[in-house]
Amino acid sequence: MSDESGAHKANWIALGGLIALAAGMGIGRFVYTPLLPFMEEALGLTKPQAGIIASVNFLGYLLGALAAASSVLPGGRRNWLIGALGVSAVSTGAMGLTTSMAVFLSLRFVGGVASAFILVFASALVLDRLAASGRSALSAVHFAGVGVGIAVSAVLVSGLSAGDFGWQTQWIASGAVALLALAAVVWLVPDEVEADRSSAAHNTAIERRLYALIVAYGLFGFGYVVTATFISAMVRTAAGLQSIESVVWLVVGLAAIPSIALWTWIGRRWGNDRSFALACIVEAIGVALSVLTTSAMAVLVAAALLGGTFMGITALGFIYARDLSAGDPRRSLAFMTAAFGLGQMIGPTFAGVTYRFGDSFLLPSMVATAALLVAAGLVLNLRPRADTKILRN
């Protein structure tokens, strides 16, 4: 294969990864956020009920990540990716076909399992293939898919709402878009023999850094999710902020799209550990800002800081975990995803319950801020010495 054809192939694979994450994460996971205010208004959902729906999705995500870590799953990584994309699309669209709380919970649980499989298998597959072709920098394109999906979901929900289409149509349309993305991934990510990755030598220091990273990633999952789940509901109920309800989630998605390229660029120059910590600190500022002000401009800045960091942290965390992994990185990525899933499963329920203290998201958001700062400290505390380097493709 020529260098030119190899580069061309890497571009298509990165694009396929982007579309997979846009469908499975940006839509399958996060379309609930812009849809939530419409469901609350039409169905009378309370904040605890809304939190439980979000948390059961995160429980599925956690269990899906643990299942993805299994070494006994039959079939190749691509087959699991394609299957999970199909399940995610169907479970998303089916949310518009019911008003039953029990069915909502079941569908969001299944969707959470599918989302975890999509993130783990797409990332393991795409990152390995990009590294093998010498195009690791294209990982930024892959991870940008979540921001693209968030932006698409925000425009889709807002557009349908402007056309007087209700929350049920919005769910069905979201599922249909995800199915179109599935077809694109089938075409862009070919079925080919996976390269053999021999098991690399490991040592205790590297393992300690990996364990610290996994814990920090779980704290990040808790730290981002309160704002990510409830920011649309926050602005709808806050005096003077209703005017930005239709754009606040769009700002999150648009900020996320270029953020991965920015943070991976910083990671290549400062190191993934220091960059991960810095991104957590910046995100903590955004989470705190979202509840410490009633200024519409400040809340939009908070949305931009959230969008501009959470996928950057995800990308840095996954790339760093791959660097610290011996052999196939799927197991490490799955445990990272599981820790993240545990954190974000706890977050919405915690926020829904503590909202009752003052009818405000101030308390849960400040706890989330603290979790992000602790995550930054954990990763920095176990930085490698200057004379220790980890070499990967």
Secondary structure, DSSP 8 states (H G I E B T S, - for coil): --HHHHHHHHHHHHHHHHHHHIIIIIITTTTHHHHHHHHHHHH---HHHHHHHHHHHHHHHHHHHHHHT-TT--S-HHHHHHHHHHHHHHHHHHGGG---HHHHHHHHHHHHHHHHHHHHHHHHHHHHHHHHTT-GGGHHHHHHHHHHHHHHHHHHHHHHHHTT--HHHHHHHHHHHHHHHHHHHHHHS--------------HHHHHHHHHHHHHHHHHHHHHHHHHHHHHHHHHHSTTTGGGHHHHHHHHHHHHHHHHHHHHHHHHHH-HHHHHHHHHHHHHHHHHHHHH---HHHHHHHHHHHHHHHHHHHHHHHHHHHHH-SS-THHHHHHHHHHHHHHHHHHHHHHHHHTTTTTSSHHHHHHHHHHHHHHHHHHHHT---TT------
